[in-house]
Amino acid sequence: MSGRRPFLLFTLLAFGYAFLYLPIVTLIVYSFNESRLVTVWGGFSTRWYVELFRNEQMLSALWLSLRIAAMNASVAVVLGTLAALTLVRFRRFRGRTLFAGMVAAPLVMPEVILGLSGLLLFVTMEQLIGWPEGRGVTTITIAHITFSSAYVAVIAQSRLSQLDVSLEEAAMDLGARPWKVFLLITLPIISPALIAGWLLAFTLSMDDLVIASFVSGPGATTLPMVVYSSVRLGVSPQINALATLIVLVVSTGIVVAGWLLHRQERRRQENAARWLRAG
């Protein structure tokens, strides 16, 4: 009976991975399909990659989404880290419950509500102060920062709660100022969590369709919006080619980030071992 258990677990694990990744593998394979029909194999060809790089609308939307995702992730890391520091370091202050609820609200709020509330906010601000003028890159970026910061705050908060405060206290006892302690002690320790938060915020922005549809204007069409409008008229093999390139870029980024984190962790362990030997 015990011998069958590992086989059953392996079977369930294989089925789970196949369920998750087999559609992606199929998409990559059919991106090299000669046929115009995405479900009929017509032979190996790179035709749709050539067509993709000639599609100015798709490339323009991709470039816009990358710009928005990069700005969103960078600002979200800063705001999310500040929110996490406030919740972890200042455990008791007036309005803490309200502040924690506001930070966590975008995590559980439906995207339709976030998109509609963002649209109403931007329209009201334009009527009152004249900014933002219309809907476009600025409004999409602000809307994405709103919910991405919440995810970064959760990740950074979990890492900060496990941080040994005695390291910061020892640095301040030696005369370091708080900002220097944060830059030289706290920030390097929580940097893996911040990198993970940046990648998550970037991915969420690239993937968003609902919120961007509410707060975008005629001159700002993101990649998910273009893909969605294209799929409604029929799936083009160019979508497969585009998805394959995105999977390649994301996989490369994950591998590089994992290598950097592993290198940083190994260096930290070597430094700790060196300090123990010196002590």
C-alpha positions as CSV (number, residue, x, y, z in Angstrom):
1,M,0.0,0.0,0.0
2,S,2.8,2.4,0.9
3,G,4.5,1.6,-2.4
4,R,1.5,2.8,-4.4
5,R,1.4,6.1,-2.6
6,P,4.5,7.6,-4.3
7,F,3.2,6.5,-7.7
8,L,-0.2,8.1,-7.0
9,L,1.4,11.4,-5.8
10,F,3.7,11.4,-8.9
11,T,0.7,10.8,-11.2
12,L,-1.3,13.6,-9.6
13,L,1.8,15.9,-9.8
14,A,2.3,15.1,-13.5
15,F,-1.4,15.6,-14.2
16,G,-1.3,19.0,-12.5
17,Y,1.8,20.2,-14.4
18,A,0.3,18.9,-17.6
19,F,-2.9,20.8,-16.9
20,L,-1.0,24.0,-16.3
21,Y,1.7,23.9,-19.0
22,L,0.4,21.7,-21.8
23,P,-1.8,24.5,-23.2
24,I,1.3,26.8,-23.2
25,V,3.4,24.2,-25.0
26,T,0.6,23.7,-27.6
27,L,0.4,27.4,-28.1
28,I,4.2,27.6,-28.7
29,V,4.1,24.7,-31.2
30,Y,1.2,26.2,-33.2
31,S,3.0,29.5,-33.4
32,F,5.2,27.8,-36.0
33,N,2.2,26.6,-38.0
34,E,1.9,27.4,-41.7
35,S,-1.9,27.3,-41.7
36,R,-4.1,30.3,-41.0
37,L,-6.3,28.1,-38.8
38,V,-4.8,27.9,-35.3
39,T,-6.2,24.4,-34.7
40,V,-5.1,22.8,-38.0
41,W,-1.4,22.0,-38.5
42,G,-0.2,23.0,-42.0
43,G,3.5,22.5,-41.6
44,F,6.4,24.3,-40.0
45,S,6.8,28.0,-40.8
46,T,7.9,31.2,-39.2
47,R,5.4,33.1,-41.3
48,W,3.4,34.5,-38.4
49,Y,6.4,35.9,-36.6
50,V,7.2,37.9,-39.8
51,E,3.6,39.0,-39.9
52,L,3.7,40.0,-36.3
53,F,6.7,42.3,-36.7
54,R,4.8,44.0,-39.6
55,N,1.7,44.5,-37.4
56,E,2.2,48.1,-36.2
57,Q,-0.9,48.1,-34.1
58,M,0.2,45.1,-32.1
59,L,3.8,46.3,-31.7
60,S,2.6,49.8,-30.6
61,A,0.3,48.2,-28.0
62,L,3.1,46.0,-26.8
63,W,5.4,48.9,-26.4
64,L,2.7,50.9,-24.5
65,S,2.0,48.0,-22.2
66,L,5.7,47.5,-21.4
67,R,6.1,51.2,-20.6
68,I,3.1,51.2,-18.4
69,A,4.1,48.0,-16.7
70,A,7.6,49.2,-16.0
71,M,6.4,52.5,-14.5
72,N,3.7,50.8,-12.5
73,A,6.0,48.2,-11.1
74,S,8.7,50.7,-10.1
75,V,6.3,53.1,-8.3
76,A,4.3,50.2,-6.8
77,V,7.5,48.8,-5.2
78,V,8.3,52.2,-3.6
79,L,4.7,52.8,-2.3
80,G,4.2,49.1,-1.2
81,T,7.5,49.1,0.7
82,L,6.6,52.3,2.5
83,A,3.2,50.9,3.4
84,A,4.8,47.6,4.6
85,L,7.3,49.5,6.7
86,T,4.5,51.6,8.3
87,L,2.5,48.5,9.2
88,V,5.4,46.5,10.6
89,R,7.5,49.2,12.3
90,F,4.6,51.3,13.7
91,R,2.3,48.6,15.1
92,R,0.2,51.1,17.1
93,F,-0.9,54.4,15.7
94,R,-4.2,56.1,15.3
95,G,-6.0,54.9,12.2
96,R,-3.8,51.8,11.7
97,T,-6.8,49.5,11.2
98,L,-8.2,51.9,8.5
99,F,-4.8,52.2,6.9
100,A,-4.3,48.4,6.8
101,G,-7.8,48.0,5.3
102,M,-7.1,50.5,2.6
103,V,-3.9,48.8,1.7
104,A,-5.5,45.4,1.5
105,A,-8.8,46.5,-0.2
106,P,-7.5,46.3,-3.8
107,L,-6.7,42.6,-3.2
108,V,-10.3,41.6,-2.6
109,M,-12.1,44.3,-4.6
110,P,-13.5,43.1,-8.0
111,E,-11.7,44.6,-11.0
112,V,-14.9,46.0,-12.3
113,I,-15.4,48.1,-9.2
114,L,-11.8,49.3,-9.3
115,G,-12.1,50.3,-12.9
116,L,-15.4,52.1,-12.5
117,S,-14.2,53.9,-9.4
118,G,-11.0,54.9,-11.2
119,L,-13.0,56.3,-14.1
120,L,-15.3,58.3,-11.9
121,L,-12.3,59.7,-9.9
122,F,-10.4,60.8,-13.1
123,V,-13.5,62.4,-14.6
124,T,-14.2,64.3,-11.3
125,M,-10.6,65.4,-11.0
126,E,-10.6,66.6,-14.6
127,Q,-13.7,68.7,-13.9
128,L,-12.3,70.2,-10.7
129,I,-8.6,70.8,-11.4
130,G,-8.3,70.0,-15.1
131,W,-5.9,67.0,-14.5
132,P,-5.6,64.4,-15.8
133,E,-6.6,65.8,-19.2
134,G,-8.5,63.0,-20.8
135,R,-7.8,59.3,-20.3
136,G,-4.6,57.7,-21.5
137,V,-1.2,56.4,-20.3
138,T,-1.3,58.5,-17.1
139,T,-4.7,57.3,-16.0
140,I,-3.9,53.6,-16.8
141,T,-0.6,53.8,-14.9
142,I,-2.2,55.4,-11.8
143,A,-5.0,52.8,-11.8
144,H,-2.4,50.0,-12.1
145,I,-0.3,51.4,-9.3
146,T,-3.4,51.5,-7.1
147,F,-3.9,47.7,-7.0
148,S,-0.2,46.7,-7.7
149,S,1.0,48.5,-4.5
150,A,-1.3,46.3,-2.4
151,Y,0.4,43.1,-3.7
152,V,3.9,44.5,-3.2
153,A,2.9,45.6,0.4
154,V,1.8,42.1,1.3
155,I,5.1,40.6,0.0
156,A,7.3,43.2,1.6
157,Q,5.3,43.0,4.9
158,S,5.8,39.2,5.1
159,R,9.5,39.7,4.7
160,L,9.9,42.6,7.1
161,S,8.0,40.7,9.8
162,Q,10.6,38.0,9.7
163,L,13.5,40.4,9.8
164,D,15.8,40.3,12.8
165,V,15.4,43.8,14.3
166,S,18.5,43.4,16.4
167,L,20.6,43.9,13.2
168,E,19.1,47.4,12.7
169,E,19.5,48.1,16.4
170,A,23.1,47.1,16.4
171,A,23.8,49.3,13.4
172,M,22.2,52.3,15.1
173,D,24.1,51.6,18.3
174,L,27.3,51.9,16.3
175,G,26.2,55.4,15.2
176,A,24.4,54.8,11.9
177,R,21.5,57.0,11.1
178,P,18.1,55.5,10.3
179,W,18.2,56.2,6.6
180,K,21.7,54.6,6.4
181,V,20.5,51.6,8.3
182,F,17.6,51.2,5.9
183,L,19.9,51.5,2.8
184,L,22.7,49.3,4.0
185,I,20.9,46.7,6.3
186,T,17.2,46.5,5.7
187,L,17.1,47.1,2.0
188,P,19.6,44.4,1.0
189,I,17.9,41.8,3.2
190,I,14.4,42.5,1.8
191,S,15.6,43.0,-1.7
192,P,14.5,39.4,-2.8
193,A,10.9,40.3,-1.7
194,L,11.1,43.6,-3.6
195,I,12.3,41.9,-6.7
196,A,9.4,39.4,-6.5
197,G,7.0,42.3,-5.9
198,W,8.3,44.2,-8.9
199,L,8.0,41.1,-11.1
200,L,4.4,40.5,-9.8
201,A,3.4,44.1,-10.3
202,F,4.9,44.1,-13.8
203,T,3.0,40.9,-14.7
204,L,-0.3,42.1,-13.3
205,S,-0.1,45.3,-15.3
206,M,0.8,43.4,-18.5
207,D,-2.2,41.1,-17.9
208,D,-4.8,43.6,-17.0
209,L,-7.7,44.1,-19.3
210,V,-10.8,45.1,-17.2
211,I,-9.3,48.1,-15.4
212,A,-7.5,49.4,-18.4
213,S,-10.7,49.3,-20.5
214,F,-12.4,51.6,-18.0
215,V,-9.6,54.2,-17.6
216,S,-8.1,54.2,-21.1
217,G,-8.9,56.6,-23.9
218,P,-8.9,56.4,-27.7
219,G,-5.2,57.1,-28.0
220,A,-4.1,54.5,-25.4
221,T,-4.7,50.9,-26.3
222,T,-2.8,48.3,-24.3
223,L,-1.8,44.8,-25.5
224,P,-4.5,42.9,-23.7
225,M,-7.1,45.2,-25.2
226,V,-5.8,44.6,-28.7
227,V,-5.6,40.9,-28.2
228,Y,-9.1,40.7,-26.8
229,S,-10.5,42.7,-29.7
230,S,-8.6,40.4,-32.2
231,V,-9.9,37.2,-30.5
232,R,-13.5,38.4,-30.8
233,L,-13.1,38.5,-34.5
234,G,-11.3,35.2,-34.7
235,V,-8.0,34.0,-33.3
236,S,-5.0,34.9,-35.5
237,P,-1.8,32.8,-35.4
238,Q,0.0,36.1,-34.8
239,I,-1.4,35.9,-31.2
240,N,0.4,32.6,-30.8
241,A,3.6,34.1,-32.0
242,L,3.2,37.1,-29.7
243,A,2.4,34.8,-26.7
244,T,5.5,32.7,-27.5
245,L,7.8,35.7,-27.4
246,I,6.2,36.9,-24.2
247,V,6.7,33.5,-22.6
248,L,10.3,33.5,-23.7
249,V,11.0,37.0,-22.3
250,V,9.2,36.2,-19.0
251,S,11.0,32.9,-18.6
252,T,14.3,34.5,-19.2
253,G,13.5,37.2,-16.6
254,I,12.5,34.6,-14.1
255,V,15.7,32.6,-14.6
256,V,17.9,35.7,-14.4
257,A,16.1,36.9,-11.2
258,G,16.4,33.5,-9.7
259,W,20.1,33.3,-10.5
260,L,20.7,36.8,-8.9
261,L,18.7,35.9,-5.8
262,H,20.6,32.6,-5.5
263,R,23.9,34.4,-5.9
264,Q,23.0,37.0,-3.3
265,E,21.9,34.3,-0.8
266,R,25.1,32.4,-1.3
267,R,27.1,35.6,-0.8
268,R,25.2,36.3,2.4
269,Q,25.9,32.8,3.7
270,E,29.6,33.1,2.9
271,N,29.7,36.5,4.7
272,A,27.9,35.0,7.7
273,A,30.3,32.0,7.8
274,R,33.3,34.4,7.6
275,W,32.0,36.5,10.5
276,L,31.5,33.3,12.6
277,R,35.1,32.2,11.9
278,A,36.4,35.7,12.7
279,G,34.5,35.7,16.0
